[in-house]
């Protein structure tokens, strides 16, 4: 009788472990419509060859849920003018690409800026570029000078560590493919 009780207990304990593992594994996977947890990525910004003799400024601006709508809709023409308050107050990293210097710069995932952004609840990074030529201001990614990078891990393929962005004369292009639906 004692042997049967011990075996029943062992079976129930094993079953509980299996169920727990299945539940934990299911929670870690990305599901359609779920953004998933926020991650830190290396963000690599490259200038197109056509801009190598130009000076281009690129801001990486961290946005949390309360600042995101304002930054997404903000007039890029105003943002890049002189002493714009929005640009001055933005929680940002600035990359100055100068003619004749490196065409690629990165904000690595271990940079101290990520700690600051995390403490402010940043969920998106806006890549903003002061591009030459006349541009028309539009909201969100419709403006050629703005691309929005979600930091939610389910937006990117598994094992993505670097988000690659190309700044061209015609606008900003995110080169890292998004997760297939």
TORTI-410780 format. One record per atom (N, C-alpha, C): x, z, y. Coordinates in nm, 4 decimals, decimal comma, m for minus. Atoms other than C-alpha are relative to their C-alpha. Example, Ala and Ser with C-alpha at 12.3 -4.5 7.8 and 13.67 -1.06 7.14 Angstrom:
2
rec x 0,0890&z 0,0000&y m0,1190
rec x 1,2300&z 0,7800&y m0,4500
rec x 0,0900&z 0,0000&y 0,1200
rec x m0,0820&z m0,0060&y m0,1190
rec x 1,3670&z 0,7140&y m0,1060
rec x m0,0770&z 0,0730&y 0,1090
% end
This chain:
181
rec x 0,0813&z 0,0000&y m0,1187
rec x 0,0000&z 0,0000&y 0,0000
rec x 0,0866&z 0,0000&y 0,1264
rec x m0,0905&z m0,0077&y m0,1150
rec x 0,2824&z 0,0900&y 0,2398
rec x 0,0684&z m0,1346&y 0,0248
rec x m0,0655&z 0,1310&y m0,0135
rec x 0,4493&z m0,2475&y 0,1702
rec x m0,0940&z m0,0977&y 0,0704
rec x 0,0966&z 0,0896&y m0,0633
rec x 0,1305&z m0,4327&y 0,2703
rec x m0,0154&z 0,0323&y 0,1488
rec x 0,0124&z m0,0401&y m0,1401
rec x 0,1030&z m0,2339&y 0,5939
rec x 0,1232&z m0,0463&y 0,0776
rec x m0,1238&z 0,0438&y m0,0661
rec x 0,4696&z m0,3056&y 0,6780
rec x 0,0008&z m0,1510&y 0,0212
rec x 0,0036&z 0,1466&y m0,0127
rec x 0,4238&z m0,6789&y 0,6099
rec x m0,1026&z m0,0441&y 0,1044
rec x 0,1014&z 0,0328&y m0,1004
rec x 0,1069&z m0,6900&y 0,8178
rec x 0,0537&z 0,0282&y 0,1403
rec x m0,0590&z m0,0333&y m0,1301
rec x 0,2873&z m0,5158&y 1,1037
rec x 0,1053&z m0,1034&y 0,0390
rec x m0,1032&z 0,1006&y m0,0265
rec x 0,5838&z m0,7583&y 1,0771
rec x m0,0645&z m0,1336&y 0,0397
rec x 0,0689&z 0,1254&y m0,0306
rec x 0,3429&z m1,0542&y 1,0778
rec x m0,0585&z 0,0037&y 0,1410
rec x 0,0598&z m0,0126&y m0,1326
rec x 0,1571&z m0,9278&y 1,3865
rec x 0,1071&z 0,0013&y 0,1093
rec x m0,1082&z m0,0040&y m0,0983
rec x 0,4832&z m0,8548&y 1,5701
rec x 0,0591&z m0,1393&y 0,0185
rec x m0,0530&z 0,1364&y m0,0088
rec x 0,6145&z m1,2041&y 1,4886
rec x m0,0975&z m0,0911&y 0,0739
rec x 0,1014&z 0,0823&y m0,0663
rec x 0,2887&z m1,3647&y 1,5988
rec x m0,0032&z 0,0302&y 0,1502
rec x 0,0003&z m0,0373&y m0,1415
rec x 0,2979&z m1,1706&y 1,9263
rec x 0,1196&z m0,0614&y 0,0732
rec x m0,1196&z 0,0591&y m0,0601
rec x 0,6535&z m1,2917&y 1,9959
rec x m0,0197&z m0,1503&y 0,0196
rec x 0,0239&z 0,1444&y m0,0099
rec x 0,5540&z m1,6547&y 1,9261
rec x m0,0972&z m0,0304&y 0,1143
rec x 0,0983&z 0,0211&y m0,1066
rec x 0,2497&z m1,6300&y 2,1553
rec x 0,0649&z 0,0235&y 0,1367
rec x m0,0680&z m0,0294&y m0,1261
rec x 0,4616&z m1,4722&y 2,4307
rec x 0,0935&z m0,1140&y 0,0392
rec x m0,0904&z 0,1116&y m0,0287
rec x 0,7214&z m1,7503&y 2,4034
rec x m0,0769&z m0,1246&y 0,0435
rec x 0,0810&z 0,1152&y m0,0383
rec x 0,4514&z m2,0177&y 2,4210
rec x m0,0562&z 0,0161&y 0,1413
rec x 0,0548&z m0,0249&y m0,1334
rec x 0,2959&z m1,8581&y 2,7286
rec x 0,1091&z m0,0155&y 0,1052
rec x m0,1090&z 0,0096&y m0,0969
rec x 0,6308&z m1,8244&y 2,9072
rec x 0,0495&z m0,1426&y 0,0155
rec x m0,0431&z 0,1395&y m0,0076
rec x 0,7309&z m2,1802&y 2,8227
rec x m0,1021&z m0,0826&y 0,0763
rec x 0,1051&z 0,0734&y m0,0694
rec x 0,3977&z m2,3132&y 2,9456
rec x 0,0005&z 0,0263&y 0,1491
rec x m0,0022&z m0,0339&y m0,1418
rec x 0,4367&z m2,1335&y 3,2780
rec x 0,1143&z m0,0680&y 0,0732
rec x m0,1178&z 0,0564&y m0,0648
rec x 0,7751&z m2,2923&y 3,3442
rec x m0,0103&z m0,1503&y 0,0213
rec x 0,0090&z 0,1446&y m0,0131
rec x 0,6604&z m2,6519&y 3,3150
rec x m0,0869&z m0,0374&y 0,1187
rec x 0,0773&z 0,0488&y m0,1137
rec x 0,5211&z m2,8570&y 3,5986
rec x m0,1291&z m0,0639&y m0,0497
rec x 0,1307&z 0,0532&y 0,0360
rec x 0,1549&z m2,9454&y 3,5836
rec x m0,0514&z m0,0860&y 0,1149
rec x 0,0535&z 0,0851&y m0,1058
rec x m0,0283&z m3,2189&y 3,7760
rec x m0,0743&z 0,0827&y 0,1051
rec x 0,0665&z m0,0685&y m0,1091
rec x m0,1399&z m3,0961&y 4,1168
rec x 0,0582&z 0,1357&y 0,0361
rec x m0,0631&z m0,1283&y m0,0278
rec x 0,0840&z m2,7866&y 4,1064
rec x 0,1389&z m0,0258&y 0,0569
rec x m0,1273&z 0,0260&y m0,0680
rec x 0,3775&z m2,7835&y 4,3486
rec x 0,1173&z 0,0672&y m0,0701
rec x m0,1082&z m0,0721&y 0,0665
rec x 0,5804&z m2,5293&y 4,1526
rec x 0,0807&z 0,0819&y 0,0994
rec x m0,0796&z m0,0859&y m0,0876
rec x 0,8359&z m2,2849&y 4,2885
rec x 0,0926&z m0,0805&y 0,0915
rec x m0,0918&z 0,0615&y m0,0958
rec x 1,0587&z m2,3650&y 4,5872
rec x 0,1427&z 0,0180&y m0,0505
rec x m0,1409&z m0,0029&y 0,0422
rec x 1,4225&z m2,4514&y 4,5051
rec x 0,0905&z m0,0397&y 0,1147
rec x m0,1036&z 0,0450&y m0,0922
rec x 1,7422&z m2,5018&y 4,6986
rec x 0,0647&z m0,1233&y m0,0613
rec x m0,0627&z 0,1238&y 0,0439
rec x 1,8881&z m2,8507&y 4,6733
rec x 0,1171&z m0,0317&y 0,0928
rec x m0,0980&z 0,0605&y m0,0885
rec x 2,2005&z m3,0156&y 4,8023
rec x m0,0697&z m0,1193&y 0,0629
rec x 0,0608&z 0,1131&y m0,0696
rec x 2,0761&z m3,2575&y 5,0667
rec x 0,1138&z m0,0862&y 0,0532
rec x m0,1072&z 0,0935&y m0,0350
rec x 2,3051&z m3,5580&y 5,1024
rec x m0,0556&z m0,1086&y 0,0909
rec x 0,0434&z 0,0989&y m0,0980
rec x 2,2612&z m3,7732&y 5,4123
rec x 0,1085&z m0,1062&y 0,0127
rec x m0,0947&z 0,1112&y m0,0142
rec x 2,4273&z m4,1172&y 5,4210
rec x m0,0511&z m0,0957&y 0,1069
rec x 0,0343&z 0,1036&y m0,0974
rec x 2,4363&z m4,3670&y 5,7041
rec x 0,0210&z m0,1354&y m0,0640
rec x m0,0132&z 0,1378&y 0,0446
rec x 2,3804&z m4,7301&y 5,6231
rec x 0,1204&z m0,0634&y 0,0708
rec x m0,1157&z 0,0707&y m0,0566
rec x 2,6799&z m4,9592&y 5,6827
rec x m0,0301&z m0,0583&y 0,1379
rec x 0,0367&z 0,0606&y m0,1285
rec x 2,4901&z m5,1202&y 5,9718
rec x 0,0100&z 0,0990&y 0,1162
rec x m0,0096&z m0,1023&y m0,1046
rec x 2,5195&z m4,7888&y 6,1622
rec x 0,1410&z 0,0578&y 0,0127
rec x m0,1332&z m0,0617&y 0,0022
rec x 2,8892&z m4,7246&y 6,0968
rec x 0,0710&z m0,0036&y 0,1349
rec x m0,0627&z 0,0032&y m0,1328
rec x 2,9871&z m4,8226&y 6,4526
rec x m0,0885&z 0,0678&y 0,1052
rec x 0,0911&z m0,0708&y m0,0906
rec x 2,7037&z m4,6160&y 6,6040
rec x 0,0219&z 0,1504&y m0,0122
rec x 0,0043&z m0,1456&y 0,0084
rec x 2,6747&z m4,2479&y 6,6827
rec x m0,1453&z 0,0383&y m0,0247
rec x 0,1358&z m0,0375&y 0,0389
rec x 2,3711&z m4,0997&y 6,5091
rec x m0,0029&z 0,1503&y m0,0252
rec x 0,0206&z m0,1422&y 0,0246
rec x 2,2464&z m3,7407&y 6,5114
rec x m0,1145&z 0,0144&y m0,0990
rec x 0,1033&z m0,0273&y 0,0999
rec x 2,0496&z m3,6155&y 6,2106
rec x m0,0194&z 0,1509&y m0,0054
rec x 0,0353&z m0,1416&y 0,0136
rec x 1,8718&z m3,2784&y 6,2093
rec x m0,0715&z 0,0205&y m0,1327
rec x 0,0743&z m0,0464&y 0,1177
rec x 1,7642&z m3,1058&y 5,8884
rec x m0,0729&z 0,1256&y 0,0461
rec x 0,0803&z m0,1083&y m0,0565
rec x 1,4793&z m2,8807&y 5,9984
rec x m0,0822&z 0,0650&y m0,1105
rec x 0,0784&z m0,0746&y 0,0972
rec x 1,3378&z m2,6102&y 5,7728
rec x m0,1366&z 0,0335&y 0,0556
rec x 0,1377&z m0,0287&y m0,0434
rec x 0,9603&z m2,5658&y 5,7898
rec x m0,0705&z 0,0847&y m0,1052
rec x 0,0834&z m0,0801&y 0,0892
rec x 0,7383&z m2,2976&y 5,6425
rec x m0,1454&z m0,0417&y 0,0210
rec x 0,1390&z 0,0449&y m0,0129
rec x 0,3605&z m2,3304&y 5,5998
rec x m0,0597&z 0,0122&y 0,1412
rec x 0,0567&z m0,0123&y m0,1345
rec x 0,2937&z m2,2128&y 5,9571
rec x 0,0624&z m0,0971&y 0,1000
rec x m0,0651&z 0,0922&y m0,0936
rec x 0,5470&z m2,4415&y 6,1317
rec x m0,0095&z m0,1461&y m0,0441
rec x 0,0003&z 0,1364&y 0,0548
rec x 0,5104&z m2,7452&y 5,9056
rec x m0,0968&z m0,0947&y 0,0714
rec x 0,0930&z 0,0955&y m0,0630
rec x 0,1920&z m2,8992&y 6,0592
rec x 0,0455&z m0,0451&y 0,1395
rec x m0,0466&z 0,0330&y m0,1344
rec x 0,3390&z m2,8846&y 6,4105
rec x 0,1195&z m0,0961&y m0,0054
rec x m0,1183&z 0,0854&y 0,0117
rec x 0,6729&z m3,0364&y 6,3051
rec x m0,0349&z m0,1373&y m0,0569
rec x 0,0418&z 0,1253&y 0,0621
rec x 0,5003&z m3,3021&y 6,0955
rec x m0,0647&z m0,0939&y 0,1021
rec x 0,0740&z 0,0803&y m0,0975
rec x 0,2923&z m3,4191&y 6,3924
rec x 0,0743&z m0,0164&y 0,1327
rec x m0,0682&z m0,0018&y m0,1296
rec x 0,5467&z m3,3658&y 6,6714
rec x 0,0528&z m0,1381&y 0,0388
rec x m0,0440&z 0,1280&y m0,0545
rec x 0,6317&z m3,6650&y 6,8907
rec x 0,1525&z m0,0092&y m0,0066
rec x m0,1448&z 0,0151&y 0,0172
rec x 0,9793&z m3,7830&y 6,7871
rec x 0,0682&z m0,0495&y 0,1275
rec x m0,0557&z 0,0414&y m0,1283
rec x 1,0310&z m3,9462&y 7,1257
rec x 0,0329&z 0,1206&y 0,0866
rec x m0,0237&z m0,1236&y m0,0750
rec x 0,9964&z m3,6040&y 7,2910
rec x 0,1124&z 0,0809&y m0,0647
rec x m0,0973&z m0,0820&y 0,0732
rec x 1,2026&z m3,4312&y 7,0200
rec x 0,1430&z m0,0386&y 0,0361
rec x m0,1370&z 0,0472&y m0,0227
rec x 1,5087&z m3,6462&y 7,0897
rec x 0,0358&z m0,0129&y 0,1481
rec x m0,0321&z 0,0049&y m0,1440
rec x 1,4876&z m3,6227&y 7,4716
rec x 0,0646&z 0,1297&y 0,0435
rec x m0,0684&z m0,1101&y m0,0678
rec x 1,7324&z m3,3940&y 7,6534
rec x m0,0168&z 0,1387&y m0,0568
rec x 0,0122&z m0,1415&y 0,0341
rec x 1,6393&z m3,0282&y 7,6408
rec x m0,1372&z 0,0331&y m0,0589
rec x 0,1312&z m0,0232&y 0,0602
rec x 1,3285&z m3,0467&y 7,4230
rec x m0,0057&z 0,1391&y m0,0636
rec x 0,0146&z m0,1370&y 0,0507
rec x 1,2082&z m2,6925&y 7,3448
rec x m0,0193&z 0,0029&y m0,1512
rec x 0,0238&z 0,0021&y 0,1449
rec x 1,0890&z m2,7864&y 6,9941
rec x 0,1333&z m0,0177&y m0,0743
rec x m0,1302&z 0,0228&y 0,0653
rec x 1,4353&z m2,9185&y 6,9038
rec x 0,0895&z 0,1217&y 0,0172
rec x m0,0844&z m0,1170&y m0,0239
rec x 1,6115&z m2,6222&y 7,0627
rec x m0,0392&z 0,1167&y m0,0898
rec x 0,0488&z m0,1140&y 0,0781
rec x 1,3929&z m2,3717&y 6,8746
rec x m0,0027&z m0,0257&y m0,1504
rec x 0,0103&z 0,0350&y 0,1424
rec x 1,3987&z m2,5557&y 6,5405
rec x 0,1062&z 0,0724&y m0,0826
rec x m0,0902&z m0,0634&y 0,0968
rec x 1,5558&z m2,3773&y 6,2422
rec x 0,0695&z m0,1134&y m0,0746
rec x m0,0558&z 0,1269&y 0,0450
rec x 1,7993&z m2,6587&y 6,1723
rec x 0,1496&z 0,0044&y m0,0261
rec x m0,1408&z 0,0342&y 0,0179
rec x 2,1327&z m2,7938&y 6,0585
rec x 0,0157&z m0,1366&y 0,0652
rec x m0,0212&z 0,1252&y m0,0721
rec x 2,2741&z m3,0722&y 6,2765
rec x 0,1223&z m0,0722&y m0,0569
rec x m0,1101&z 0,0865&y 0,0417
rec x 2,4873&z m3,3587&y 6,1454
rec x 0,0218&z m0,1038&y 0,1094
rec x m0,0374&z 0,1008&y m0,0990
rec x 2,6658&z m3,5664&y 6,4091
rec x 0,0851&z m0,1055&y m0,0698
rec x m0,0755&z 0,1114&y 0,0572
rec x 2,7720&z m3,9002&y 6,2681
rec x 0,0609&z m0,0777&y 0,1167
rec x m0,0710&z 0,0647&y m0,1094
rec x 3,0355&z m4,0473&y 6,4976
rec x 0,0662&z m0,1262&y m0,0531
rec x m0,0607&z 0,1278&y 0,0359
rec x 3,1631&z m4,4044&y 6,4890
rec x 0,1407&z 0,0199&y m0,0561
rec x m0,1316&z m0,0052&y 0,0608
rec x 3,4608&z m4,4410&y 6,2575
rec x 0,0237&z 0,1194&y m0,0898
rec x m0,0165&z m0,1163&y 0,0873
rec x 3,4064&z m4,1125&y 6,0712
rec x m0,0832&z m0,0172&y m0,1265
rec x 0,0696&z 0,0042&y 0,1288
rec x 3,2515&z m4,0302&y 5,7329
rec x m0,1460&z m0,0418&y 0,0161
rec x 0,1388&z 0,0469&y m0,0024
rec x 2,9206&z m4,2010&y 5,6572
rec x m0,0928&z 0,0879&y m0,0834
rec x 0,0817&z m0,0895&y 0,0820
rec x 2,8007&z m3,9199&y 5,4281
rec x 0,0333&z 0,1450&y 0,0339
rec x m0,0147&z m0,1440&y m0,0229
rec x 2,7442&z m3,5504&y 5,5017
rec x m0,1043&z 0,0704&y m0,0854
rec x 0,0904&z m0,0734&y 0,0884
rec x 2,5837&z m3,2840&y 5,2866
rec x m0,0196&z 0,1437&y 0,0445
rec x 0,0299&z m0,1421&y m0,0071
rec x 2,4134&z m2,9498&y 5,3144
rec x m0,0066&z 0,0446&y m0,1455
rec x m0,0048&z m0,0388&y 0,1413
rec x 2,5119&z m2,7914&y 4,9837
rec x m0,0995&z 0,1123&y m0,0281
rec x 0,1015&z m0,0976&y 0,0402
rec x 2,2674&z m2,5740&y 4,7915
rec x 0,0479&z 0,1437&y 0,0163
rec x m0,0544&z m0,1348&y m0,0148
rec x 2,5008&z m2,2745&y 4,8334
rec x 0,0274&z 0,0370&y 0,1463
rec x m0,0235&z m0,0268&y m0,1419
rec x 2,5203&z m2,2994&y 5,2149
rec x m0,0842&z 0,1193&y 0,0459
rec x 0,0699&z m0,1184&y m0,0518
rec x 2,4204&z m1,9829&y 5,4046
rec x m0,1326&z m0,0349&y 0,0667
rec x 0,1261&z 0,0407&y m0,0637
rec x 2,1458&z m2,1812&y 5,5825
rec x m0,1170&z 0,0161&y m0,0965
rec x 0,1070&z m0,0143&y 0,0994
rec x 1,9457&z m2,1740&y 5,2575
rec x m0,0510&z 0,1437&y m0,0057
rec x 0,0416&z m0,1404&y 0,0008
rec x 1,9428&z m1,7922&y 5,2646
rec x m0,0908&z 0,0274&y 0,1195
rec x 0,0817&z m0,0160&y m0,1203
rec x 1,8078&z m1,8023&y 5,6198
rec x m0,1363&z m0,0653&y m0,0193
rec x 0,1263&z 0,0690&y 0,0218
rec x 1,5469&z m2,0616&y 5,5288
rec x m0,0875&z 0,0744&y m0,1000
rec x 0,0772&z m0,0724&y 0,1019
rec x 1,4429&z m1,8662&y 5,2203
rec x m0,0663&z 0,1239&y 0,0609
rec x 0,0564&z m0,1205&y m0,0630
rec x 1,3929&z m1,5508&y 5,4302
rec x m0,1146&z m0,0340&y 0,0948
rec x 0,1088&z 0,0443&y m0,0880
rec x 1,1638&z m1,7535&y 5,6605
rec x m0,1113&z m0,0723&y m0,0758
rec x 0,1056&z 0,0623&y 0,0801
rec x 0,9575&z m1,8957&y 5,3718
rec x m0,0034&z m0,1513&y 0,0078
rec x m0,0052&z 0,1461&y m0,0128
rec x 1,0742&z m2,2558&y 5,4164
rec x m0,0396&z m0,0671&y m0,1318
rec x 0,0472&z 0,0753&y 0,1164
rec x 0,8965&z m2,4962&y 5,1790
rec x 0,0306&z m0,1493&y 0,0107
rec x m0,0305&z 0,1411&y m0,0244
rec x 0,9961&z m2,8302&y 5,3348
rec x 0,1200&z m0,0108&y 0,0931
rec x m0,1054&z 0,0333&y m0,0953
rec x 1,2970&z m2,9813&y 5,5080
rec x m0,0352&z m0,1363&y 0,0573
rec x 0,0255&z 0,1271&y m0,0672
rec x 1,2315&z m3,2511&y 5,7649
rec x 0,1339&z m0,0599&y 0,0384
rec x m0,1202&z 0,0733&y m0,0374
rec x 1,5068&z m3,5092&y 5,8014
rec x m0,0383&z m0,0824&y 0,1218
rec x 0,0331&z 0,0652&y m0,1262
rec x 1,4984&z m3,6251&y 6,1631
rec x 0,1254&z m0,0703&y 0,0515
rec x m0,1157&z 0,0776&y m0,0460
rec x 1,7277&z m3,9006&y 6,2939
rec x m0,0280&z m0,0617&y 0,1364
rec x 0,0067&z 0,0624&y m0,1325
rec x 1,7916&z m4,0137&y 6,6505
rec x 0,0535&z m0,1420&y m0,0157
rec x m0,0389&z 0,1376&y 0,0298
rec x 1,7948&z m4,3848&y 6,5716
rec x 0,0046&z m0,0853&y 0,1254
rec x m0,0058&z 0,0907&y m0,1151
rec x 1,8978&z m4,6581&y 6,8142
rec x m0,1214&z m0,0931&y 0,0014
rec x 0,1120&z 0,0941&y m0,0119
rec x 1,6305&z m4,8917&y 6,9464
rec x m0,1292&z 0,0707&y 0,0334
rec x 0,1306&z m0,0552&y m0,0362
rec x 1,2754&z m4,8421&y 7,0612
rec x m0,0838&z 0,0259&y m0,1236
rec x 0,0834&z m0,0392&y 0,1129
rec x 1,0648&z m4,6550&y 6,8092
rec x m0,1325&z 0,0517&y 0,0537
rec x 0,1312&z m0,0511&y m0,0358
rec x 0,6956&z m4,5745&y 6,8243
rec x m0,0232&z 0,1307&y m0,0738
rec x 0,0259&z m0,1296&y 0,0630
rec x 0,6075&z m4,2098&y 6,7595
rec x m0,1283&z m0,0048&y m0,0818
rec x 0,1143&z m0,0084&y 0,0918
rec x 0,3759&z m4,1558&y 6,4651
rec x 0,0102&z 0,1324&y m0,0746
rec x m0,0059&z m0,1270&y 0,0739
rec x 0,2835&z m3,8485&y 6,2594
rec x 0,0666&z m0,0159&y m0,1374
rec x m0,0545&z m0,0066&y 0,1347
rec x 0,4610&z m3,7481&y 5,9390
rec x 0,1030&z m0,1054&y m0,0319
rec x m0,0952&z 0,1008&y 0,0471
rec x 0,6568&z m4,0005&y 5,7354
rec x m0,0283&z m0,1392&y 0,0560
rec x 0,0285&z 0,1301&y m0,0614
rec x 0,4909&z m4,2857&y 5,9269
rec x 0,0989&z m0,0309&y 0,1113
rec x m0,1031&z 0,0200&y m0,1026
rec x 0,7531&z m4,2327&y 6,1980
rec x 0,1315&z m0,0287&y m0,0722
rec x m0,1238&z 0,0415&y 0,0656
rec x 1,0733&z m4,4147&y 6,0947
rec x 0,1118&z 0,1013&y 0,0171
rec x m0,1042&z m0,0990&y m0,0287
rec x 1,2779&z m4,1271&y 6,2383
rec x m0,0213&z 0,1324&y m0,0713
rec x 0,0319&z m0,1269&y 0,0675
rec x 1,1226&z m3,8588&y 6,0146
rec x m0,0336&z m0,0264&y m0,1471
rec x 0,0376&z m0,0033&y 0,1412
rec x 1,1128&z m3,8039&y 5,6394
rec x m0,0104&z 0,1457&y m0,0408
rec x 0,0274&z m0,1373&y 0,0396
rec x 0,9739&z m3,4905&y 5,4813
rec x 0,0377&z 0,0182&y m0,1469
rec x m0,0429&z m0,0324&y 0,1358
rec x 1,1405&z m3,3402&y 5,1740
rec x m0,0674&z 0,1298&y m0,0430
rec x 0,0591&z m0,1213&y 0,0559
rec x 0,9337&z m3,0953&y 4,9715
rec x 0,1080&z 0,0709&y m0,0813
rec x m0,0952&z m0,0784&y 0,0783
rec x 1,1401&z m2,8150&y 4,8199
rec x m0,0628&z 0,0545&y m0,1275
rec x 0,0665&z m0,0434&y 0,1227
rec x 0,8861&z m2,7557&y 4,5428
rec x 0,0587&z m0,0783&y m0,1173
rec x m0,0725&z 0,0650&y 0,1089
rec x 1,0646&z m2,8272&y 4,2161
rec x m0,0835&z m0,1005&y m0,0785
rec x 0,0833&z 0,0928&y 0,0768
rec x 0,7670&z m3,0072&y 4,0602
rec x m0,0154&z m0,1362&y 0,0682
rec x 0,0039&z 0,1295&y m0,0670
rec x 0,7973&z m3,2868&y 4,3176
rec x 0,1148&z m0,0902&y m0,0436
rec x m0,1199&z 0,0739&y 0,0383
rec x 1,1317&z m3,3931&y 4,1702
rec x 0,0180&z 0,0057&y m0,1512
rec x m0,0236&z m0,0022&y 0,1447
rec x 1,2389&z m3,4851&y 3,8156
rec x 0,0791&z 0,1244&y m0,0407
rec x m0,0752&z m0,1138&y 0,0525
rec x 1,3731&z m3,2036&y 3,5967
rec x 0,1488&z m0,0233&y 0,0200
rec x m0,1460&z 0,0001&y m0,0155
rec x 1,7395&z m3,1199&y 3,6559
rec x 0,0483&z m0,0647&y 0,1304
rec x m0,0420&z 0,0533&y m0,1302
rec x 1,7388&z m3,2682&y 4,0094
rec x 0,0695&z 0,1113&y 0,0767
rec x m0,0760&z m0,0976&y m0,0775
rec x 2,0048&z m3,0871&y 4,2109
rec x 0,0309&z m0,0502&y 0,1400
rec x m0,0343&z 0,0600&y m0,1280
rec x 2,0676&z m3,3295&y 4,4957
rec x m0,1121&z m0,0933&y 0,0447
rec x 0,0965&z 0,0906&y m0,0595
rec x 1,8192&z m3,4992&y 4,7272
rec x 0,0795&z m0,0939&y 0,0906
rec x m0,0786&z 0,0987&y m0,0728
rec x 1,9750&z m3,8206&y 4,8587
rec x m0,0880&z m0,0749&y 0,0994
rec x 0,0740&z 0,0634&y m0,1080
rec x 1,8651&z m3,9696&y 5,1888
rec x 0,0912&z m0,1012&y 0,0680
rec x m0,0740&z 0,1050&y m0,0685
rec x 1,9768&z m4,2948&y 5,3512
rec x m0,0626&z m0,0224&y 0,1373
rec x 0,0461&z 0,0265&y m0,1359
rec x 1,9523&z m4,3404&y 5,7279
rec x 0,0396&z m0,1435&y 0,0339
rec x m0,0210&z 0,1402&y m0,0340
rec x 1,9112&z m4,7074&y 5,8164
rec x m0,0474&z m0,0243&y 0,1430
rec x 0,0471&z 0,0380&y m0,1338
rec x 1,8512&z m4,8848&y 6,1458
rec x m0,1525&z m0,0003&y 0,0067
rec x 0,1462&z 0,0114&y 0,0029
rec x 1,4896&z m4,9398&y 6,0416
rec x m0,0714&z 0,1308&y m0,0322
rec x 0,0634&z m0,1277&y 0,0306
rec x 1,4300&z m4,5794&y 5,9369
rec x 0,0706&z 0,0745&y m0,1120
rec x m0,0568&z m0,0899&y 0,1006
rec x 1,5000&z m4,3022&y 5,6901
rec x m0,0657&z m0,0279&y m0,1347
rec x 0,0498&z 0,0262&y 0,1349
rec x 1,4678&z m4,3638&y 5,3154
rec x 0,0479&z 0,1104&y m0,0941
rec x m0,0362&z m0,0978&y 0,1016
rec x 1,4587&z m4,0934&y 5,0482
rec x 0,0347&z m0,0795&y m0,1253
rec x m0,0453&z 0,0771&y 0,1144
rec x 1,6626&z m4,2356&y 4,7607
rec x m0,0230&z 0,0707&y m0,1337
rec x 0,0283&z m0,0726&y 0,1232
rec x 1,5954&z m3,9607&y 4,5062
rec x m0,1442&z m0,0288&y m0,0405
rec x 0,1385&z 0,0312&y 0,0410
rec x 1,2923&z m4,0719&y 4,3046
rec x m0,0815&z 0,1273&y m0,0190
rec x 0,0894&z m0,1136&y 0,0226
rec x 0,9944&z m3,8372&y 4,2995
rec x m0,0422&z 0,0015&y m0,1459
rec x 0,0473&z m0,0152&y 0,1380
rec x 0,8545&z m3,7054&y 3,9720
rec x m0,1172&z m0,0929&y m0,0250
rec x 0,1120&z 0,0868&y 0,0386
rec x 0,6303&z m3,9525&y 3,7966
rec x m0,1221&z 0,0870&y m0,0310
rec x 0,1216&z m0,0792&y 0,0251
rec x 0,2673&z m3,8327&y 3,7811
rec x m0,0339&z 0,0122&y m0,1466
% end
